[in-house]
Amino acid sequence: MSTSSQILFLSFIAIWFMSLTAFGADTIHPDEKKALEDIAKSLGKKDWDFDIDPCSNKPNWATPKPTPITPRLSIVENNVTCNCSIAGDNFCHVVSITLKGQNLPGTLPPELARLHYLQIIDLSRNYLNGTIPKEWGSMVNLLNITLPGNRLTGSIPKEIAKISTLIHLELTANQMSGNITSELGNLPQIRTLRISSNNFSGELPATLAKLTTLRDFHISDNQFLGKIPDFIQNWTNINMLIIQGSGLSGPIPSKISLLRNLTDLRISDLNGSEYAPLPQLDNLTLLEKLILRNCNINGTLPENLSTMTSLKYLDFSFNKFRGKIPSTYAYINGVKFIFLTGNLLTGQIPSWKKNIDVDLSYNNFSIIQESQLCQSDKLNLFSTSWANNNIGTVSCLRACPKKPSYSLYINCGGKQEKVNGASYDDDSDSPGPAKLHVSPTGKWAFSTTGMFIDGDQLGETYSPKFTPLTMEDAKLYMSARGSPISLTYYGFCLENGSYTVNLHFAEIMFTDDQTYGSLGRRVFDIYLQGNPVQKDFNIAKEAGGVGKKVIKQFKDVSVTNSTLEIRLYWAGKGTQSLPNRSVFGPLISAISVESNSPPGSISAGAVVGIVVATTIVIILVFGILWWKGCFGKKESLARELKSLDVQTGLFTLRQIKAATNNFDISNKIGEGGFGPVYKGCLPNGTLIAVKQLSSKSKQGNREFLNEIGMISALQHPYLVKLHGCCVEGDQLLLIYEYLENNSLARALFGPEEHQIKLDWPTRQKICVGIAKGLAYLHEESRLKVVHRDIKATNVLLDTNLDPKISDFGLAKLDEEDNTHISTRIAGTYGYMAPEYAMHGYLTDKADVYSFGIVALEIVSGKSNTLYRSKEEAFYLLDWAHLLKERGDLMELVDRRLGSDFNKKEAMVVINVALLCTNVTSNLRPSMSSVVSFLEGRNAVPEFVSDSSEVMDGKKLEVMRQYYYQKEENNISSTSQSQSILNDGSWTATSSSAVDLYPVHLDSSYWEERN
């Protein structure tokens, strides 16, 4: 090339380079634009316009400022921010992606790791699912990961700890689980770590002691184990420490006083029963919010809180503080709220400033002035010392009439309403942080405690908004009364005796759609007469959805001193920010209380006499008619059903036909052992599953009644709920709650289009849930129940993929806590325990065996009944035993999980499954022990195989090749013939007439094929 040509060429290159410099500085790098396109697909983000440069700051890529939507906390942000001033670079690079409050339905994109300059990821308050990609660990410039208010599952990847630049990690209000990885202690610059409102478990790793840069640490509403670690004393820079309803135990570490920079300290609802005095708080002079509620603290109140000149909120409720309130408490500068509820305080009551809300209810003060008690808007003194003060003499509570009441009806939070002949009292008075309200009749009162401490309106938002409902008696449920901490109703002037208390609930503050507003969880505890009657009550979960009613009925509640107390208490669990920051704490729609012995009722002795005489007459008269065939079996069944004391509704055949479109085939969702199952929809929008017992069913009338009576008496989060039944003509129908995700069997190994991608944390959660459900049936319910047919098709999955055990039609009641010899085997081959299948010997250990099989299926993702030959045996279980012998149990794990699973947890589940399937029944653990093994509270005992046969390597290889060739080739269960070995020495055949069953492994089987 000549010199002139070279100069011309170099000039062209220079001009081209200058053009890049001149025009490329405001253009995104092509690789990052392509990455954004992939990110949009993963997130479900459909409004990005890629015809416009993402770094142009034009509409679709940036909003000028956050756009508030009702409620105030709901902010929509759509910002992609670029840096176009990177030295030596001619392109713009994405440094921040903020997509808040957009209800994006997708998953977290691994492709974010392709944005090498990215510093901020903020995907708050969407509808994202899946796990945190471990690929994010390669992002060397990342400062901020903010993901609260989504549906994320799984654990925190240890790869996140590789991001040495990370300052902010927030995962609040998701569905994540598992242990906290010890690698998080390697984050050298982390300042914010918020993981509240998830399902994390295990102990906090000691490596977190190294996080000396921490400013903000939130771990409320989880399932951690152990005590609050002493290593928090190392976090001397911390400003906010929030540990409420975390699962941790006390006492509060004494060296918490070293954390001089604390402005917000909240510790509440600690587990355990170890009492300890309050640690020294002298050095915490910067505190603005101090909450140490229900922390097993005893001793006296500290004198020196007046040194906390910034203090605005003080809560020492529900501890064991004794003695007097220091007089200095009435003069703490700046304090606005003081809650000392539920202690053992005595003495005189200070004269408080008028602008302070103070709750001193449930103490032992000496009330001198009646006006102090009746000052109910700012100073709540209810139930302080009734032993020394006659409630009837307090004018603001009014004196009870001479004629006592036998009932009480309150429309909580709403106006007076008449429903089903009963008049529900108006309860529309405004609430308050420390308020006692007495009804105009003087027959009842309510007491509210607490404020929404992080609410935008600082405690002003209490009353739930009106929500249109279409259910029966909807006017009772369109309003409700809530409270941030404690809500108590008192019924006065009741006749002493036994009462039935009905508490009416409906969740009207969350949405029923696919938005972040539907992801809220409200959890609280229920007390009657000071006794706990339900822990961790979740309205929406028990009602089967948002905007649906559920009535909790409590029978034989004893009323003494003419007073009934109903208390609802928030124990730090559930979400606190979805859809806004004032949606948590107890919520109740109505209360109805009725005496079991109202005036005019007949005495018990007279009732017994009448019943005996009437029974004799009925037996004589109807016995004759029965022999003459005047009554059919179904009519007798209907009468017998109505006489049962069941907690379900009676439906008419007309209602069920309307709900299922006359049992339209398109609504058929399954075929059980006793007949088809149909999906239906009631007029109020409630989805139901209707089991139609066929005439060919072997289930008789008595079994039908047993099933209804038993299920109605059993209430547990991991059992399918029975809404009611229908007995009409020749129809026997059971109406269950509808579970959106069908059965575990279909999710794991059903047709490919119906399978659900279950990550490891979800599988672990399902195992634990099934175990807890069985532990309840075996050990915790009033009647000992042996299910007898535990299998993957009898485990259903709800919207959150929580398991629910179904089909109690074959359950065995064991009221005398003894074993039985059953003359009728009921169950499914492949899941039945050997002693039950062979001899009919039934104990709860038969269910334990079946659980072990299901656990193996969950781990492996394969049915226990892969193939059926003329002779049957347990393929998956036998394979597990063989892998155990070879020390290669991890080969059992579902290949679809890849490497993204907790190997330690998987090994625990496998070993527990082997323990449960021990041939010797008395060597199997109880289900409560299984729960403790799976949750890591106890170590799993070593399993020693009692199998008499050890398979050789050739047989194992045949099984392995069949197993994985079937997987890789997607062989259908109805395929005609599949060659398994290349040499053709063994061929498996199956026909469409048989379902998936296991390969038989005895010696004759192998001799026949070799």
Secondary structure as GFF3:
##gff-version 3
##sequence-region A 1 1010
A	DSSP	alpha_helix	3	23	.	.	.	ID=ss1
A	DSSP	alpha_helix	30	43	.	.	.	ID=ss2
A	DSSP	three_ten_helix	54	56	.	.	.	ID=ss3
A	DSSP	beta_strand	67	69	.	.	.	ID=ss4
A	DSSP	beta_strand	74	83	.	.	.	ID=ss5
A	DSSP	beta_strand	93	100	.	.	.	ID=ss6
A	DSSP	three_ten_helix	110	114	.	.	.	ID=ss7
A	DSSP	beta_strand	120	122	.	.	.	ID=ss8
A	DSSP	beta_strand	129	130	.	.	.	ID=ss9
A	DSSP	three_ten_helix	134	138	.	.	.	ID=ss10
A	DSSP	beta_strand	144	146	.	.	.	ID=ss11
A	DSSP	beta_strand	151	152	.	.	.	ID=ss12
A	DSSP	three_ten_helix	158	162	.	.	.	ID=ss13
A	DSSP	beta_strand	168	170	.	.	.	ID=ss14
A	DSSP	beta_strand	177	179	.	.	.	ID=ss15
A	DSSP	three_ten_helix	182	186	.	.	.	ID=ss16
A	DSSP	beta_strand	192	194	.	.	.	ID=ss17
A	DSSP	beta_strand	199	202	.	.	.	ID=ss18
A	DSSP	three_ten_helix	206	210	.	.	.	ID=ss19
A	DSSP	beta_strand	216	218	.	.	.	ID=ss20
A	DSSP	beta_strand	223	224	.	.	.	ID=ss21
A	DSSP	three_ten_helix	230	234	.	.	.	ID=ss22
A	DSSP	beta_strand	240	244	.	.	.	ID=ss23
A	DSSP	three_ten_helix	254	258	.	.	.	ID=ss24
A	DSSP	beta_strand	264	268	.	.	.	ID=ss25
A	DSSP	beta_strand	276	277	.	.	.	ID=ss26
A	DSSP	beta_strand	289	293	.	.	.	ID=ss27
A	DSSP	beta_strand	297	300	.	.	.	ID=ss28
A	DSSP	three_ten_helix	304	307	.	.	.	ID=ss29
A	DSSP	beta_strand	313	315	.	.	.	ID=ss30
A	DSSP	beta_strand	320	323	.	.	.	ID=ss31
A	DSSP	three_ten_helix	327	331	.	.	.	ID=ss32
A	DSSP	beta_strand	337	339	.	.	.	ID=ss33
A	DSSP	beta_strand	344	345	.	.	.	ID=ss34
A	DSSP	beta_strand	357	359	.	.	.	ID=ss35
A	DSSP	alpha_helix	370	374	.	.	.	ID=ss36
A	DSSP	beta_strand	379	380	.	.	.	ID=ss37
A	DSSP	three_ten_helix	391	393	.	.	.	ID=ss38
A	DSSP	three_ten_helix	395	397	.	.	.	ID=ss39
A	DSSP	beta_strand	407	410	.	.	.	ID=ss40
A	DSSP	beta_strand	417	419	.	.	.	ID=ss41
A	DSSP	beta_strand	422	424	.	.	.	ID=ss42
A	DSSP	beta_strand	434	438	.	.	.	ID=ss43
A	DSSP	beta_strand	444	449	.	.	.	ID=ss44
A	DSSP	three_ten_helix	474	476	.	.	.	ID=ss45
A	DSSP	beta_strand	481	482	.	.	.	ID=ss46
A	DSSP	beta_strand	486	491	.	.	.	ID=ss47
A	DSSP	beta_strand	497	506	.	.	.	ID=ss48
A	DSSP	three_ten_helix	516	518	.	.	.	ID=ss49
A	DSSP	beta_strand	524	528	.	.	.	ID=ss50
A	DSSP	beta_strand	531	537	.	.	.	ID=ss51
A	DSSP	alpha_helix	539	543	.	.	.	ID=ss52
A	DSSP	beta_strand	549	559	.	.	.	ID=ss53
A	DSSP	beta_strand	564	569	.	.	.	ID=ss54
A	DSSP	beta_strand	587	588	.	.	.	ID=ss55
A	DSSP	beta_strand	590	595	.	.	.	ID=ss56
A	DSSP	alpha_helix	604	627	.	.	.	ID=ss57
A	DSSP	alpha_helix	633	643	.	.	.	ID=ss58
A	DSSP	beta_strand	649	650	.	.	.	ID=ss59
A	DSSP	alpha_helix	653	659	.	.	.	ID=ss60
A	DSSP	three_ten_helix	665	667	.	.	.	ID=ss61
A	DSSP	beta_strand	668	672	.	.	.	ID=ss62
A	DSSP	beta_strand	675	681	.	.	.	ID=ss63
A	DSSP	beta_strand	687	692	.	.	.	ID=ss64
A	DSSP	alpha_helix	701	713	.	.	.	ID=ss65
A	DSSP	beta_strand	722	728	.	.	.	ID=ss66
A	DSSP	beta_strand	731	737	.	.	.	ID=ss67
A	DSSP	alpha_helix	744	749	.	.	.	ID=ss68
A	DSSP	three_ten_helix	752	754	.	.	.	ID=ss69
A	DSSP	alpha_helix	760	775	.	.	.	ID=ss70
A	DSSP	pi_helix	776	780	.	.	.	ID=ss71
A	DSSP	beta_strand	785	786	.	.	.	ID=ss72
A	DSSP	three_ten_helix	792	794	.	.	.	ID=ss73
A	DSSP	beta_strand	795	797	.	.	.	ID=ss74
A	DSSP	beta_strand	803	805	.	.	.	ID=ss75
A	DSSP	beta_strand	812	813	.	.	.	ID=ss76
A	DSSP	beta_strand	820	821	.	.	.	ID=ss77
A	DSSP	alpha_helix	834	839	.	.	.	ID=ss78
A	DSSP	beta_strand	841	842	.	.	.	ID=ss79
A	DSSP	alpha_helix	845	860	.	.	.	ID=ss80
A	DSSP	alpha_helix	875	886	.	.	.	ID=ss81
A	DSSP	three_ten_helix	889	892	.	.	.	ID=ss82
A	DSSP	three_ten_helix	895	897	.	.	.	ID=ss83
A	DSSP	alpha_helix	903	916	.	.	.	ID=ss84
A	DSSP	three_ten_helix	921	923	.	.	.	ID=ss85
A	DSSP	alpha_helix	927	934	.	.	.	ID=ss86
A	DSSP	alpha_helix	953	968	.	.	.	ID=ss87
A	DSSP	beta_strand	977	979	.	.	.	ID=ss88
A	DSSP	beta_strand	987	989	.	.	.	ID=ss89
A	DSSP	alpha_helix	1003	1009	.	.	.	ID=ss90
###
